[in-house]
Amino acid sequence: MKSGDIAIALFGSGEFAVAPFELIRQRSEQLGVRIECVVSQPDRKAGRGQESQATPVSVWALSHGLSLLRTADANASEVREIIRASGAKLFVVIAFGQRMSPELLDGVAAFNLHGSILPAWRGAAPIQRSLMGGDAKVGVSVIGVCDKMDAGLVFAIAETSPKTAETAGELHDRLSLLGSVPLFETVAKWVNAFQRSAASPSRAIDAQAALCGTVQDESQVSRAKKLSRADAWVDFSCSAYEVSARINGLSPWPGVDASINGNPLRLLRARVVESSVDIANDGAQTFVGEIRADGFVACGSGSIELLEVQAPGSRAITLLAFMNGRRMGAGARIESKREDSVGGKVS
């Protein structure tokens, strides 16, 4: 079989997919594949001007002259026919944003790069939820695509540790790069198995089975629920580690909404600081959420330093700079409210 004889299709929408897809594109000849088709979500209206914007994967595909199919439903019969006509034997799926039906997957191998160490954090927001949960280890998994969300066989895992005060946005970019290599290596193993297997209608699937993936332990599953603006809060009565983890895990979006003396701001980055704070609910002692003379914020246990906050229409600055600019002194209290189930606010 000559180099480039195996047609593959890439399915992706979000920025998380771009670096892994680019590695495959750059080394496609080495792999022995050709990218026959790229499938992404349709352009969406965004921003204040509601201008139509292509997905990051669409922008990438067009910049390299790749055949691009933009669709809101890859499972529709007419779309399936177009994808089938590409002759792709392998689907590589990353941050696509659509479930893939058995009919679409019929007869092809399919790998997915997921932003967590599975079976932890199955779902839409694995990177954010792993940071918010205070995980000591984070990473990516290369899995087989199956009908149940993120439940496929695991073929490769790459792990790392969160950095001090690292935000979800920064970890997202780092994990995208981290996952590029194990995904590439998994595809390379599949290509080798495919080339060595006998021609048959199930050849692509048989080659995937030959890689002997690991079954996920269902007892260890946790869910990474999709984030919304309703998540933009933090409870300062929690420990400094929990408060810091939530703020960083929700950055850059939706961030954490807060206020000081009626001044609104968004909390975007925090770190735990070593300090002994005596918290009380009344009297002269330090209150939860109180900003001390050193600029640190008292939590239920311990303190945090707010490294980045942002007032409406302003750039991100430290909390200390924010307070100095508004001539606020120590003793001010920072508050954040959580929306209840009917849309109101609760403390």
C-alpha positions in Angstrom: 0.0 0.0 0.0 1.4 3.4 -1.0 1.8 6.3 1.3 -1.4 8.4 1.6 -3.7 5.6 0.4 -5.8 5.6 3.5 -8.5 8.3 3.5 -9.4 9.8 6.9 -12.0 12.4 8.0 -11.5 14.9 10.8 -14.5 16.0 12.9 -14.0 19.0 15.1 -15.1 22.6 15.9 -13.3 24.0 19.0 -9.8 25.3 19.3 -8.9 22.2 21.3 -8.8 20.3 18.0 -6.5 22.5 16.0 -3.1 21.5 17.3 -3.7 17.7 17.1 -5.2 18.1 13.6 -2.3 20.2 12.5 0.2 17.5 13.7 -1.7 14.9 11.7 -1.7 17.2 8.6 2.0 17.9 8.8 2.8 14.2 9.2 0.1 12.7 7.0 2.7 11.4 4.5 4.6 9.8 7.3 1.4 8.3 8.7 0.4 7.0 5.3 -3.0 8.8 5.3 -4.6 11.7 3.4 -7.2 14.0 5.0 -10.1 13.6 2.6 -12.7 15.6 4.6 -13.0 18.0 7.5 -16.4 18.2 9.2 -17.3 21.1 11.5 -20.2 23.0 13.0 -21.8 25.8 10.9 -20.7 29.4 11.2 -22.4 31.1 14.1 -23.3 34.8 14.8 -21.2 36.1 17.6 -20.0 39.4 19.2 -21.8 42.7 19.5 -22.2 43.0 15.8 -23.6 39.5 15.5 -21.2 38.8 12.6 -21.0 35.3 11.3 -17.9 33.5 12.6 -16.4 30.2 11.5 -15.3 27.6 14.0 -11.6 27.5 14.8 -11.4 24.1 12.9 -13.2 25.6 9.9 -10.7 28.5 9.8 -7.8 26.0 10.1 -9.2 23.7 7.3 -9.7 26.5 4.9 -6.3 28.0 5.6 -4.8 24.7 4.4 -7.1 24.1 1.4 -8.8 21.1 2.9 -12.2 19.9 1.9 -14.6 21.3 4.5 -18.1 20.3 5.3 -20.0 22.5 7.7 -23.2 20.9 9.1 -25.5 21.2 12.2 -26.2 17.5 11.9 -23.5 15.1 10.7 -26.0 12.2 11.3 -28.5 13.4 8.7 -28.8 10.9 5.8 -27.7 13.4 3.1 -24.6 14.4 5.2 -23.7 10.8 5.9 -23.8 10.1 2.1 -21.3 12.9 1.5 -19.0 11.7 4.3 -19.3 8.1 3.0 -18.4 9.3 -0.5 -15.1 10.5 0.8 -14.0 6.9 1.3 -12.7 7.7 4.8 -11.8 4.6 6.8 -10.9 6.4 10.0 -12.7 9.3 11.8 -10.7 11.5 14.2 -13.0 13.4 16.5 -12.1 16.3 18.8 -14.3 19.0 20.3 -16.9 18.4 17.6 -20.0 19.2 19.6 -22.2 16.6 18.1 -23.1 13.0 19.0 -22.3 10.5 16.3 -24.9 7.9 15.4 -24.2 4.2 14.9 -25.2 4.7 11.2 -22.5 7.3 10.8 -19.9 5.2 12.5 -20.9 2.0 10.6 -17.8 0.3 9.1 -15.2 2.9 10.1 -12.7 3.2 13.0 -13.1 6.3 15.2 -10.9 7.9 17.8 -11.6 10.8 20.1 -9.3 13.0 22.1 -11.0 14.0 25.4 -9.7 16.6 27.9 -9.6 14.4 31.0 -8.1 11.3 32.5 -11.1 9.0 31.9 -13.3 7.8 33.4 -13.1 11.0 35.4 -15.0 14.0 34.0 -17.0 12.6 31.1 -19.0 15.4 29.4 -18.8 18.9 28.0 -16.4 20.7 30.4 -13.8 18.3 31.6 -10.9 20.8 31.8 -12.8 23.3 33.8 -14.4 20.7 36.1 -11.0 19.0 36.8 -9.5 22.3 37.9 -12.6 23.3 39.9 -12.4 19.9 41.6 -8.9 20.5 42.7 -7.5 17.5 40.9 -3.8 16.9 41.5 -3.5 15.3 38.1 -5.1 16.4 34.9 -4.7 15.1 31.3 -6.1 13.8 28.1 -7.4 10.4 26.9 -7.5 8.9 23.4 -10.6 6.7 23.3 -12.7 4.9 20.8 -16.0 6.6 19.8 -19.1 4.8 20.9 -22.8 5.5 21.4 -22.4 6.3 25.1 -20.8 9.7 25.7 -17.0 9.4 26.4 -17.4 5.8 27.4 -15.2 4.1 24.7 -12.2 2.0 25.1 -9.1 3.9 26.3 -6.1 3.6 23.9 -3.7 6.2 25.4 -3.5 8.7 28.4 -1.2 11.6 29.0 -1.0 13.2 32.4 0.3 16.5 33.8 -0.2 18.6 37.0 -1.9 22.0 37.1 0.5 24.9 37.5 0.1 27.4 40.3 -2.8 29.8 39.5 -3.3 28.2 36.1 -6.6 29.0 34.5 -8.9 26.7 32.6 -8.1 28.6 29.4 -4.4 28.1 29.9 -4.7 24.5 30.8 -7.0 24.0 27.7 -4.2 25.1 25.4 -1.6 23.1 27.2 -3.7 19.9 27.1 -4.4 20.4 23.4 -0.7 20.3 22.7 -0.1 17.4 25.2 -2.8 15.3 23.5 -1.4 15.8 20.0 1.3 13.2 20.4 -0.6 10.3 21.9 -3.4 10.8 19.4 -0.8 10.8 16.5 0.8 7.6 17.9 -2.6 5.9 18.3 -3.5 6.8 14.7 -0.1 5.5 13.6 -0.7 2.2 15.3 -4.1 1.9 13.7 -2.6 2.6 10.2 0.0 -0.2 10.8 -2.8 -2.6 11.9 -4.9 -1.6 8.9 -2.1 -2.2 6.5 -1.4 -5.6 7.9 -5.0 -6.8 8.0 -6.8 -8.7 5.3 -9.2 -6.7 3.1 -12.8 -7.1 4.4 -15.8 -4.9 5.0 -14.8 -4.8 8.7 -11.1 -4.1 8.1 -11.1 -0.6 9.7 -12.9 -1.8 12.8 -10.7 -4.9 13.1 -7.6 -2.8 12.9 -9.0 -0.7 15.8 -9.8 -3.8 17.8 -6.2 -5.0 17.3 -5.0 -2.0 19.4 -6.5 -3.7 22.5 -8.0 -0.7 24.3 -8.7 -0.7 28.0 -12.3 -0.8 29.3 -13.2 2.2 31.6 -14.1 1.5 35.2 -17.7 2.6 35.4 -17.5 2.9 39.2 -15.0 5.7 38.9 -17.1 7.8 36.5 -17.6 11.5 37.2 -19.6 14.0 35.1 -18.3 17.3 33.7 -21.6 19.2 33.3 -21.6 22.0 30.8 -20.9 25.5 32.2 -23.3 28.4 32.1 -23.5 32.0 33.3 -25.3 30.6 36.4 -22.0 29.0 37.5 -20.3 32.4 37.8 -20.1 32.5 41.6 -17.8 31.4 44.5 -18.5 30.7 48.2 -15.7 32.4 50.2 -16.7 30.3 53.3 -15.0 27.3 51.6 -11.3 26.7 52.1 -8.8 28.8 50.3 -7.9 25.8 48.1 -11.5 25.3 47.0 -12.1 29.0 46.4 -8.9 29.4 44.3 -9.7 26.2 42.4 -13.2 27.4 41.5 -12.0 30.9 40.4 -9.2 29.5 38.1 -11.5 26.7 36.8 -14.1 29.2 35.7 -11.6 31.5 33.9 -11.8 32.9 31.3 -15.5 32.0 31.0 -17.9 32.5 32.7 -15.5 33.9 35.3 -16.7 34.6 38.8 -19.0 37.6 39.4 -18.4 39.6 42.6 -18.6 43.0 44.1 -16.9 45.2 46.6 -19.0 48.0 48.2 -21.3 47.8 45.2 -18.5 47.9 42.7 -18.9 45.0 40.3 -15.9 43.0 39.1 -15.1 39.6 37.7 -12.6 37.3 39.4 -10.2 35.6 36.9 -7.2 34.3 38.7 -6.3 33.4 42.2 -3.7 31.6 44.3 -3.6 30.2 47.8 -1.4 32.1 50.2 0.2 30.8 53.4 -1.4 32.8 56.2 -3.2 32.2 59.5 -6.6 33.9 59.6 -9.0 33.8 62.5 -12.4 33.8 60.9 -15.6 34.8 62.7 -19.1 35.6 61.8 -19.4 38.5 64.1 -17.3 40.6 66.5 -14.0 42.2 65.7 -12.3 39.3 64.0 -11.8 38.8 60.3 -14.9 38.0 58.2 -15.2 35.5 55.3 -14.5 37.5 52.2 -12.8 40.4 54.0 -9.9 42.0 52.3 -7.0 42.4 54.7 -4.3 45.1 54.8 -1.9 42.8 52.8 -4.5 42.6 50.0 -5.3 38.9 50.7 -8.9 37.7 50.9 -10.0 35.7 53.9 -11.8 32.4 53.2 -13.4 29.8 55.4 -9.9 28.5 56.1 -6.8 30.2 54.8 -6.5 33.1 52.4 -6.2 33.8 48.6 -4.5 36.4 46.6 -6.6 37.7 43.6 -4.0 38.0 40.8 -6.5 39.1 38.2 -9.9 40.9 38.5 -11.7 42.9 35.9 -14.1 45.7 36.2 -16.7 46.2 33.4 -15.0 47.7 30.4 -11.6 47.6 31.9 -8.5 45.4 31.6 -7.6 42.7 34.1 -5.5 43.9 37.1 -4.7 42.7 40.6 -7.2 43.2 43.3 -4.8 45.5 45.1 -4.6 47.7 42.1 -8.4 47.7 41.7 -8.7 48.8 45.4 -6.0 51.5 45.1 -7.7 52.9 42.0 -10.9 53.3 43.9 -9.2 54.4 47.2 -10.6 51.4 49.1 -8.9 50.4 52.3 -8.5 47.2 54.3 -11.7 45.7 55.8 -13.7 46.0 52.6 -15.6 42.8 51.9 -15.9 41.0 48.6 -19.1 39.2 47.9 -20.3 36.7 45.3 -23.9 35.5 44.9 -25.2 32.3 43.5 -28.3 32.2 41.4 -31.0 29.9 42.7 -33.2 27.6 40.6 -35.8 30.3 39.8 -33.2 32.9 38.7 -32.9 34.9 41.9 -29.8 35.4 44.1 -28.8 33.5 47.2 -25.9 34.1 49.5 
